[in-house]
């Protein structure tokens, strides 16, 4: 086991992928000499050269469009989108080309392309720098969407994503980049699309992902002081969603809360609640609840704490589902 931050784990994972396969290329704005705004690619251009770690012009549509051509020729491009709110200029390429080319060609072309997006809030940033666009991509057939929440997951999931033949939107919780955790560099314990139970519990199932996993675990610790046992599930994969893990938990607890930073309207939580209600209706002891961001544009940084899911908001939802039967 090696202790490292999520940022360092991503850097090491990318380094390993570049070293293992000469077809792996990195493209993005300022990812070379600067190492990216979050320094995720720090030192990689120096070690692998400008032909493999490519400083691209400020044009997301050009970055992704170039990566599509490279992927069609058998390369494994990894695009970095500098901030979540900057991905929209590439939206046409992602939904019209990246998501469809493998099906359109009946498998003649693979699309082993990874698009890394630092997403979510919590860093006190300005407009367009704290968004949660994951539902757009999870809704799009042909795309896979994943999000690590720990350094260990970041290290392994980025390598597994690069090896995959389908296009993957890789959502990185930027507010967790600097948190340290143990990384087992010898073996991965989970598949790329597996949900993981981060904390066992008996009373309420909490399903979450990315930046909200840490918040949910803090809420579970606080609830334990009140004698309430929360089971925390890290979805990790948003497309596809690993429903069997969630179903087993809900059949045990009978109560469900879904937590994420994006607004709740037509969201990942909407789908989780709908699917689990259909599958586990007779196990439910209370209506499923959601603790999310609000359906407004992301607010100025001085009030973002009021916008983001918090321990208090999660515990309020816990009180409501626990009190339903009484």
ABEGO torsion letter per residue (X at the ends): XBBBBAAAAAAAAAAAAAAABAABBBBEBGABAAGEAAGAABGAAAAAEAAABBBBBBBAAAAAAAAAAAAAAGBBBBBBBABAAAAAAAAAAAAAAAAAAAAAAGGABBBBBBBBBBBEBGAGBBBGAABBAAAAAAABBGBBBBBBABAAAAAAAAAAAAABABBBBBBBBAAAAABBBBBBAABBABBAABBBBABBBAABBBBBBEAAAAAAAAAAAAAAAAGBBBBBBBAGBAOBBBAAAAAAAAAAAGBBBBBBABBABGBAAAAAAAAAAAAAAAABABBBBBBBBBBBBBBBAAAAAAABBBAAAAAAAAAAAAAAAX
